[in-house]
């Protein structure tokens, strides 16, 4: 196992760093580095910049319009973007549904849907979770009844992240009640502008609108929007979830936020506290360990060996690290972590030394409690890891 980057890979990193520096809008980078609210326009602007370059689908193979990068190059690209303050690519289109369409969709579906994902012009949402069906996706109840050349969809999805912007949504729907629950699920693509689709906001404690409920009331969906075979959606969902769980780990964002934690700690005068600095050091060790785990996977892929099947383990460690740096930022700021003055934040005022003033540290802490639940709860992931890795 060789964790060192080759000279060619180092040059690739430099090329990416130079391009990102020249093309990432400064106002967006400022918002990311200071945890300010990103608008739909902010996220779409960056997505379209990447799309124009052909890098929004940076993990795609060349035959589908991607750059065909190696796993190491993809990692270096993501790291340089994160450290520069680029927004995370909204994953539902390019990272999640696109690989499913590539692997299981027809040629017509690939030609129809992939271009709009690749250039950032179409916003996708995810329709998995339902009331009572979160980590237990096999129990989804949203029904899709086949009527000739269309499906009639009825039901409800919840916790739909950024669904208020969605133009298309990929959904797990129940098409059969026979046999095991997993065998009656299908994977359906739904136009969110269709009659009968209703999106209702779920407003969080801090007043933010990040997640939504989505209702389907006799929504007509062309049968041609079915991915793969009917009742085989569970197989496609597992394929997608492996991408989601690896994406949740997001070691590159953790490295960036670790540096922000240090800035806040120094500005708030707690960095000199030995015990607090010990907590930062322990977090940094875990971030490095997570990075080494990622690099082990990349080294296995580069050498042609079977990569470690540890998407669940990456998700566990990455999500817990996100919770820890959010908590330490809040503790560093003390009482200043509590107020959330949106008007001051939007005006760009957070104090003179990048302190915690007006930053949503407490609300971010509460928001991050979800990371160990979505994408499959960490308790379930530990069971999966024990079965796959330990036998």
C-alpha positions in Angstrom: 0.0 0.0 0.0 1.5 3.3 -1.1 -0.2 6.4 0.3 2.2 8.9 -1.4 1.0 10.8 -4.4 3.0 10.5 -7.6 4.6 13.6 -9.3 1.8 13.4 -11.9 -0.8 13.4 -9.2 0.9 16.3 -7.4 0.9 18.3 -10.7 -2.8 17.4 -11.2 -3.5 18.9 -7.7 -1.6 22.1 -8.7 -3.6 22.4 -11.9 -6.9 22.0 -10.0 -5.9 24.5 -7.4 -5.0 27.0 -10.0 -8.3 26.5 -11.9 -10.4 26.7 -8.7 -8.6 29.8 -7.6 -9.4 31.5 -10.9 -13.0 30.4 -11.3 -14.5 30.1 -7.8 -16.5 33.4 -7.1 -15.1 35.2 -4.1 -18.5 35.9 -2.6 -19.3 32.3 -2.6 -16.0 31.3 -1.1 -16.5 33.9 1.6 -19.9 32.5 2.5 -18.5 28.9 2.8 -15.5 29.8 4.9 -17.8 31.8 7.3 -20.7 29.4 7.3 -23.1 32.0 5.8 -26.3 30.9 4.1 -25.9 29.8 0.5 -28.8 30.6 -1.7 -30.0 28.5 -4.6 -28.3 31.0 -7.0 -25.0 30.5 -5.1 -25.2 26.7 -5.4 -26.4 26.8 -9.0 -23.7 29.3 -10.1 -20.9 27.1 -8.9 -22.6 24.0 -10.3 -22.9 25.6 -13.7 -19.3 26.8 -13.6 -18.2 23.2 -13.0 -20.7 21.9 -15.6 -19.3 24.2 -18.3 -15.9 22.8 -17.6 -17.2 19.2 -17.6 -16.4 18.7 -13.9 -19.8 18.7 -12.2 -19.9 15.0 -12.9 -16.2 14.7 -11.9 -16.7 11.1 -10.9 -18.3 10.1 -14.2 -16.6 7.9 -16.9 -15.8 9.4 -20.2 -18.5 7.5 -22.1 -21.1 9.5 -20.2 -19.4 12.9 -20.6 -17.2 12.9 -17.5 -13.5 13.5 -17.3 -12.7 9.8 -16.6 -10.5 10.6 -13.7 -8.9 8.0 -11.4 -10.2 7.7 -7.9 -7.1 9.5 -6.7 -7.7 12.4 -9.0 -11.3 12.6 -7.9 -10.1 12.8 -4.3 -7.6 15.5 -5.0 -10.2 17.5 -6.9 -12.7 17.3 -4.0 -10.0 18.3 -1.5 -8.9 21.4 -3.4 -12.4 22.5 -3.9 -13.2 22.1 -0.2 -10.1 23.9 1.0 -10.7 26.8 -1.4 -14.2 27.3 0.0 -16.3 25.9 -2.8 -19.8 24.7 -1.9 -20.4 21.0 -1.7 -21.9 19.8 -5.0 -25.5 19.1 -4.3 -25.2 15.4 -4.6 -28.7 14.2 -5.6 -28.2 14.6 -9.3 -24.5 14.1 -10.2 -23.4 11.8 -7.3 -26.5 9.8 -6.5 -29.1 9.4 -9.3 -26.7 9.7 -12.2 -24.7 6.5 -11.4 -28.0 4.6 -11.1 -29.1 5.9 -14.5 -25.7 5.0 -16.0 -25.8 1.5 -14.5 -29.4 0.5 -14.8 -31.1 3.0 -17.1 -31.9 2.6 -20.8 -29.9 4.4 -23.5 -32.9 6.7 -24.0 -33.0 7.5 -20.3 -29.3 8.2 -20.3 -29.6 10.6 -23.2 -32.6 12.3 -21.7 -31.5 12.8 -18.1 -27.7 12.9 -17.9 -27.0 16.1 -19.9 -29.2 18.2 -17.6 -27.4 16.8 -14.6 -23.9 17.2 -16.1 -24.4 20.9 -16.9 -26.1 21.8 -13.6 -29.3 23.0 -15.3 -31.7 20.6 -13.6 -32.1 20.3 -9.9 -32.7 16.8 -8.5 -34.2 15.8 -5.2 -34.2 12.5 -3.3 -37.5 10.8 -2.4 -36.5 8.0 0.0 -37.6 8.7 3.6 -41.2 8.6 4.7 -43.0 9.1 8.0 -42.1 5.8 9.7 -39.7 4.7 6.9 -36.3 6.4 7.5 -33.5 3.9 8.0 -36.0 1.1 7.3 -36.5 1.9 3.7 -37.9 -1.5 3.0 -41.1 -0.3 4.7 -41.9 2.5 2.2 -45.6 2.9 1.6 -45.8 5.4 -1.3 -47.6 3.4 -4.0 -47.2 3.5 -7.7 -50.0 1.6 -9.6 -49.4 0.7 -13.2 -52.2 1.9 -15.5 -51.4 1.2 -19.1 -48.4 3.3 -20.1 -48.3 5.3 -16.8 -48.0 5.0 -13.1 -50.4 6.6 -10.6 -48.4 7.7 -7.5 -49.9 8.4 -4.1 -48.1 8.9 -0.8 -45.7 11.1 1.1 -42.0 11.6 1.4 -40.3 13.6 4.1 -37.0 15.2 5.1 -36.5 16.0 1.4 -33.4 18.2 1.5 -33.7 21.3 -0.6 -36.8 19.9 -2.2 -38.2 23.4 -2.5 -35.8 23.9 -5.4 -36.4 20.4 -6.9 -37.4 20.1 -10.6 -37.1 16.3 -10.7 -37.2 13.7 -7.9 -36.1 10.1 -7.8 -38.3 8.0 -5.6 -38.6 4.6 -4.1 -42.2 3.5 -4.6 -44.1 0.4 -3.7 -45.4 -1.5 -6.8 -46.1 -4.8 -5.1 -47.0 -6.1 -1.6 -46.2 -9.7 -2.3 -43.1 -11.5 -0.9 -40.5 -9.7 1.2 -40.9 -5.9 1.5 -37.7 -5.3 -0.4 -39.0 -7.2 -3.5 -41.9 -4.9 -4.1 -40.1 -1.6 -4.5 -39.4 0.2 -7.7 -37.2 3.2 -8.7 -39.2 6.0 -10.4 -38.2 9.4 -11.8 -40.9 12.0 -11.2 -41.2 15.5 -12.7 -41.9 17.7 -9.6 -44.0 20.1 -11.8 -46.5 17.3 -12.4 -50.1 18.0 -11.1 -50.6 16.5 -7.7 -47.1 17.1 -6.4 -47.1 19.4 -3.3 -44.0 20.5 -1.4 -44.4 21.8 2.1 -41.5 23.3 4.1 -40.3 21.9 7.4 -39.1 24.9 9.2 -36.3 24.2 11.7 -35.8 25.6 15.2 -33.4 28.3 13.8 -36.0 29.4 11.2 -34.1 27.7 8.3 -35.8 26.0 5.4 -33.6 23.1 4.5 -36.0 20.1 4.4 -39.5 19.5 3.2 -42.4 17.1 3.0 -43.4 16.1 -0.5 -47.0 14.8 -1.2 -48.1 12.8 -4.2 -51.9 12.9 -4.9 -52.7 10.8 -8.0 -49.6 11.9 -9.8 -49.3 10.5 -13.3 -45.8 9.4 -14.2 -45.0 7.9 -17.6 -44.0 4.3 -17.4 -40.8 5.2 -19.4 -39.6 6.9 -16.2 -39.1 3.6 -14.4 -35.5 2.8 -14.0 -34.6 -0.9 -14.7 -37.2 -3.5 -13.9 -40.3 -3.2 -11.8 -39.9 -4.4 -8.2 -36.1 -4.4 -8.5 -35.7 -0.9 -7.0 -34.1 -2.2 -3.8 -31.1 -3.3 -5.8 -30.8 0.1 -7.4 -31.3 1.8 -4.0 -28.4 -0.1 -2.5 -26.2 1.0 -5.4 -27.1 4.6 -4.8 -26.7 4.4 -1.0 -23.1 3.3 -1.3 -22.4 6.6 -3.1 -24.3 8.6 -0.6 -22.6 7.1 2.5 -19.1 7.7 1.0 -20.2 11.3 0.2 -21.4 11.8 3.8 -17.9 11.0 5.1 -16.6 14.2 3.4 -13.1 14.2 4.9 -12.2 17.2 2.8 -14.8 19.4 4.4 -13.7 18.1 7.8 -10.2 19.4 7.2 -11.5 22.8 6.2 -13.8 23.0 9.2 -11.0 21.9 11.5 -9.1 25.0 10.5 -12.2 27.1 11.1 -12.5 25.6 14.5 -8.9 26.7 15.3 -9.6 30.2 14.0 -12.7 30.6 16.2 -10.9 29.1 19.2 -8.0 31.6 18.9 -10.3 34.5 18.3 -12.4 33.6 21.3 -9.4 33.2 23.6 -9.9 29.5 24.4 -7.1 28.0 22.2 -4.6 28.5 25.1 -6.8 26.3 27.3 -4.8 23.0 27.4 -7.9 20.8 27.9 -9.7 22.5 25.0 -6.7 22.3 22.8 -6.5 18.6 23.7 -10.0 18.1 22.3 -9.0 19.8 19.1 -5.9 17.6 18.8 -8.0 14.4 19.3 -10.4 15.6 16.6 -7.5 16.3 14.3 -6.0 12.8 14.9 -9.4 11.3 13.9 -9.7 13.5 10.8 -6.2 12.3 9.7 -7.2 8.7 10.5 -10.3 9.1 8.3 -8.2 10.5 5.5 -5.8 7.6 5.8 -8.8 5.2 5.5 -9.9 7.0 2.4 -6.4 6.8 1.0 -6.2 3.1 1.7 -9.3 2.6 -0.4 -7.8 4.8 -3.2 -4.5 2.8 -3.0 -6.4 -0.5 -3.4 -8.3 0.8 -6.4 -5.1 2.3 -8.0 -3.3 -1.0 -7.6 -6.1 -3.0 -9.2 -7.1 -4.8 -6.0 -10.6 -5.0 -4.8 -11.3 -1.8 -2.8 -12.4 -2.2 0.8 -16.2 -2.4 1.1 -16.3 0.2 3.9 -18.8 2.8 2.7 -20.7 2.2 6.0 -17.5 2.7 8.1 -16.7 5.9 6.2 -20.2 7.2 6.9 -20.0 6.3 10.6 -16.6 8.1 11.2 -17.3 11.0 8.9 -20.7 11.8 10.4 -19.4 11.6 14.0 -16.5 13.9 13.1 -18.9 16.4 11.7 -20.9 16.4 15.0 -17.7 16.8 17.0 -16.3 19.9 15.2 -19.8 21.5 15.3 -19.9 21.0 19.0 -16.4 22.2 19.6 -17.1 25.4 17.7 -20.1 26.0 19.8 -18.2 25.4 23.0 -15.4 27.7 21.9 -17.8 30.6 21.3 -19.6 30.1 24.6 -22.6 32.4 25.0 -21.9 33.9 21.5 -22.9 30.5 20.0 -26.5 31.0 21.0 -27.8 34.1 19.1 -28.6 33.8 15.5 -28.9 37.2 13.9 -29.7 36.4 10.3 -29.8 40.1 9.2 -26.3 40.6 10.5 -25.0 37.5 8.9 -26.5 38.3 5.5 -24.9 41.8 5.8 -21.5 40.1 6.2 -20.9 41.1 9.8 -19.4 38.4 12.0 -17.0 40.5 14.0 -13.6 41.8 13.1 -11.5 38.6 13.5 -13.7 35.9 12.1 -15.1 35.3 15.6 -18.3 33.4 16.3 -20.4 36.6 16.5 -23.6 36.1 14.5 -22.5 32.8 13.2 -25.1 30.0 13.5 -23.0 27.8 15.7 -25.7 26.4 18.0 -28.1 25.9 15.2 -25.4 24.1 13.2 -24.7 21.9 16.2 -28.3 20.9 16.4 -28.6 20.5 12.6 -25.6 18.1 12.6 -27.3 15.7 15.0 -29.0 14.3 11.9 -25.7 13.2 10.2 -25.6 9.9 12.2 -29.2 9.2 11.2 -29.6 10.0 7.5 -28.1 7.7 4.8 -28.8 4.8 7.2 -28.4 5.3 10.9 -25.0 4.6 12.4 -26.4 1.8 14.5 -27.6 0.0 11.4 -24.2 0.8 9.7 -22.3 -0.8 12.5 -24.3 -4.0 12.1 -23.6 -4.0 8.4 -19.9 -3.4 8.9 -19.7 -6.2 11.5 -21.3 -8.6 9.0 -19.3 -7.6 5.9 -15.9 -7.0 7.5 -15.9 -9.3 10.5 -18.1 -12.0 9.0 
